[in-house]
Amino acid sequence: MTSSADPHDPSQVCESSTPSASSEAPLAGITVLDLTRLLPGPLAGLRLAELGANVIKIEDKGAGDYAREMMLREGEAPPGAFWRLLNRGKSVERFDLKNDTDRVTFQDWVSRADVLLEGFRPGVMARLGFDYETLARLRPSLVMASITGYGQHGPLAQAAGHDINYIGYAGVLDQLGDTTDAPIVPNFQIGDLYGGGQAAVQAVLAALVSAQRTGRGRWLDISMTHEVFRANLVPAVALHRQGHVSRAGMDLLNGGVPCYQVYRTQDERYMAVGALELKFWQTLCDVLGRSEWKGRHWSLGQAPGGDDARALQRELATVFASASQADWTSRFANADCCVTPVLRLEEAMTHPLFAQASEALTP
């Protein structure tokens, strides 16, 4: 969708697929120019739009955002659900930033904007003549967030990468191991979603507060790999405690205790047990009718990954394998002990918990 409004007037934008933001929304009156593609930057723009900002997605006049063509249903014309989910509530403009006329139009938009999101490799904006110093002369209060894989500087600044590479470098993929200690490929993009999208939103909001107080914006260097590395806290605790990172099944939160584990049910589904605190564990034992297990807990001396923990995990696995997921969900429904079903997304979409939120995943 493209705008039919005057492209030289940043106050005019095309109609969005969602209602305009309420004037009471926290970011009402904030204008965001979103030059990003694929997942991290568009997610940041989406979150800012959900907070009430007026987000204008700027795509080139050729193929545009690659996400338009990705993960289409058979026979579906672009843009597909991937692009639509990430860009709801935004308006879209098409600019060729190498074209003189479009460059002037883009500068007009910048002179009225509060935030600019970009996800090019380091140096691209400067080569286009739109480095932060140049843009700040047009709009001194502008906050520009540059989202890259490895940051603007450093040994990998110009290297290509995707989520799996970022979390691999950050020591996170190593922690997503199975019982054979082999890394798994997660279908939740930690680097893109947290290290890119959410980290950019956090930094932008802080920079906007400063800009409103001082009248001066700033350039934010968002490295997805560095953000994920900084958040890799629990393995870092193990490293400081024992000199090395714990392998899968050997620590408190990575499968080393019976009270914090996933168990297969009779119908090949799973239950998530998060009874970390002793009171929760003992309630779980009551529900299962196994009062003799109440003292077998890490807080009472059970060693994570030790012989007793492994033996009790096997016993629990046998118990959970004796009934279906629905049966266990019913049994634990009114028990305050953090035992819940592992839902598939299509089940989560219809769960009462997400009655109002599921539309966020409906393109």
N, C-alpha and C positions, 0 to 999 in steps of 0.2 A: 504494500500500500504506500502511495506517495502523496505528498501534500499538493493541494490545488491552491493553497494560499500564496501570497506574495513571498517569494523566497528571500527577498531582501529585508523582510520585516520579521525579526525573531519573535515578535509578540503573537504572530499568527502561526498556528500549527494545524495539521490535519486532524480529523476526528479520530479518536482512539476507539479500540474495540471494547474498552471499559469506560465507565462514567468518569468524568473529570474529578480530580481530587478535591475533597472538601477544603474550604478555607481554614478549617480548624485542624487539618492534618499538620503534623510537626514540621514537614518540609514544604508546606504550601508557599508558593512564591519563589522557590528555588528552581533555577533552570540548569539542567544537566545535559551536556553534549556527550553522546556515547559513540565513540568511534571504534569500539571493540567488536570482536567477532567470536564465534564459537561459544564457549561456556563461561569462563571466569568473569570477564568484563560485562557481558550481557546480564549475568546474574547480579552483579553489583548494581547495574542500572535498574534492573527489575526491583531490587530491594529498596532503592532510593525512590522509585516511582510508587511503590507500595506505601512509603512514608509520606507521600504527597507531592514529591518533586515533579516538575514538568520535564520529562526526559525525552530528548530528541535523538533518535538513533540515526547516525549518519553512515550511509553505505556508499560504496563507489557505484558508478553507473554501469559497471559490467555485471559480473556474477553476484556482486554484493557479498553479504555474509555467507561463508561456506555452510553455515548451519542450515540454510534454506534447503540444501540438497541432501542433507544427511538423514538417515534412518527413515526414509519415506516408506509408506505402505505401497504394496505392489499397485502400479497404475496411478498412484497419487501424484498430482501436480504440486510443485513446490509453491510456497514454503510448507514444510511438514510440521508435525507436532513439536519437534525439537526447537525450531525457530519460534513457533507461536507461543510455546510455554514461557520462553525466556524473554519475549518482547511484548507481552501483553501490557497495555496501559501506556505504551510509548507511541510517539509519532515518528515517522520515518522520512528522511530527506536523502536524496541521491546527489552526491557531489563528486566531481573529479578534481582532486586537490592539486593536480598539475595544470588544470585549466585556469587561465587568468580570471575569467568571469566568475567561476566557481570559487576561486581563492578569495576574491573580494567578498562574495556572499558569505563564505565561511568566516571571514574576519568580522563581518557584521554580527554574526551569531555569537562569536567569541566575546565581542565587546559588550554583550548583554548577559552573558552566561555567568554562573557561579561555580560550576564544576565541569571539568572535561576529563573523560575517561579514555585512555588509549592503551592498546595492547600490542603495538608494533615492537619489533626488535629494537634494542637500544640504538639511537642515532637516526632512525628513520624520520621522526618528527623534525629533527634538526635539518636533515637533508631536504625536507619539504619546505623549510623556511618557517616552521611552526614550533621551534623549540620554546621552552617555558619562558625564557627571557623576552622573546619576541611577543608572545601572547600576553605576558604580564604588562607590557607597555600598552596593550589595547585594553586590558582589564586588570588593574593592579590587585584586585581582591580575588582573582581567579585561583581556584584549587585544581591542580592537574594531577591526576593519579595515573602513573605509568605501570601497568601490570605486565610483568615478564616472568619467564621461568626462573632465571638465575640472577636478576638484578641488573642495574645499569652499568655496573663495574665488576671487575673480578675476572678470574680465569675462564669462566663459562658464559660470560655476558652475551656473546654472539652465538652460543650453541642452540641448536634446535632441541625441542623436548616436548613431552606430553606428561599427563598426570603420573603415569607409571614411572617415568624417569625422575620426576621431582620427588616423589615419595621414596623412590629407591635411593637417591642420594641422601635424603634426610634421615635415613635409618628407620623409616616407618614401614616400608614394605617388608623389611626383614622381620618386623614384629607381627605381621599379618600371616602367621604361619599355621600350618595344620599340624596334626599329631606326628607327622614325619619330619617336621621342621622345615618343610619346603614352603616358600612364599606362595600365597594365592594371588590371583588377579581380582581385586575387588571391583564390584559393579557399583561402587559409590566413589566418586572422584574427589578424594580427600584434598589433594593439592589444588585442583581447580576450584572446588566449592568453598573450602575453608581458606587455604593459602592465598587464593586469588580473590574470589567474590566477596566473602565475608570480611577478610582482612582489609580489602579496599574500602568497603563500606565503613568499617570502624575508623580507619584513618581519615577518610573524607569527612565524616561527621565531626571528628575532633578538629580537623583543619578549618571546617566551616565556622565552628565556634570561635576559633582564633581570628579568622578573617572578619567576622562580624564585630569582634572586639577592637581589632587594630586597623582594619581596612586593607590589610596585606594578606595575600594568599600565599600558597607555597606549592612546591613540586614534591609529590609523594612517590617514592621508589618502592613499589610493592613487588618483592621477589617471592614467588609462590614456594620455592624450595626453602628459602630462609624462614618464611612464616611457619611452614610445617615443621621444620627443624626446631624452632623455638617452642613449639607446642608439644614436642615429643617428651613430655615430662615424666611419666611413670617409668619408662625404661631408664631415663636418666637417674631416677632415684635408685634403681637397682645398681646402676653403674657406680654411683657414689657409695652405696652401702657395701657392695661386695667386690667391686673392681671389674665387673663385667656385666653385660646385659643378660637377663634371664632368658632362657630358651622357652619355647611354647610348652605350657603345662608345668612350669616350674616356679611360678610366682603367684601372688595373690590375685591379680586381675587378668592373667593370661591362661587360665585353665588349670592352675595348680591346686585349687581347693574344691571340694565337693559342693560347697555352698555358693559357688559362682561359676556356673557351667551350663552348657546346653545339653539337653538329654533327648534322645530319640524316643518317640512314642510308638505304640502298637501299629498305628496306621502310617508309619514312616513320616510323621511330622515331628515337630520339636517343641519343647518347652524351655523357656529361659528362666534359670534359677539365679536370683540375685540376692540371696539371703546372707549378705556379708556380715551384718550385725548379729550378735548372739541371740538377741530376742527374736529376730526374724527366723533364724535357723531353728530355734526351739519350737516356734510356731509351725514351721514346716514339718518338723518331726511329729508334732501332734496330729497334723492333718494326715500324715502317712501312717500314723499308729506305730511309730518307731521311737518311743521315748528313750530307748537304750542308746540312741545316737546323739542325744542332746549334748553330751560332753565332748563329742568328737568335732571340734571346731578350732579354726586357726587361732582365735582369741584366747583359747584355753591350752594352747601349746602344740596343736597339730601343725606339723611342718608342711608348708606348701610344696607340692611335688613329692612329698615323702611317701613312705610305704603305706601308712595308715590312710593318707589322703587318697592315694590311688585305689586302695582296697575299697574305701567307702564310695568312691566314684563308681566303681564297678557294681556295688550293691545298689546304689541309686539308679544306675542305668537299667538294671534288671527290673526295679520297681516301676520306673516310668515306661518301660517297654510292655508292661502288662495291661495298659489301657490306652484309649485313643486320646488325641489332643483335646478333642471336645470334652471328653470325660474329665481329664485333668483340669481343664479350664473351669469347668463347673465346680469341681471339688475345691479349687483354690479361689473361687470368685469372691468369697467373703472373708478370706484369710489374709491378714495383714502381714505378708511375709515375702513380697516381691517375687512371686512365681507367676509367670505370664506366658501366653502362647507366642510362638514365633509366627507372625502373620505374613502371608504373601501380600504384595501390594494391592492386588484386586480385592483382598479381604479387608485390608486397612482402609481402602477407599469407602467401604460401606460400614465401617465400624462407627458406633455412636461417638467415639472420641473425636473423630474427624468429620463430623456431620457438616460443620461449616467450613472446614479447612480443605476438604477434598477438591473443591473447585480450583485450588491452586495447581493441581496436577491434571486439570481437564483443559485441553487446548481449545 
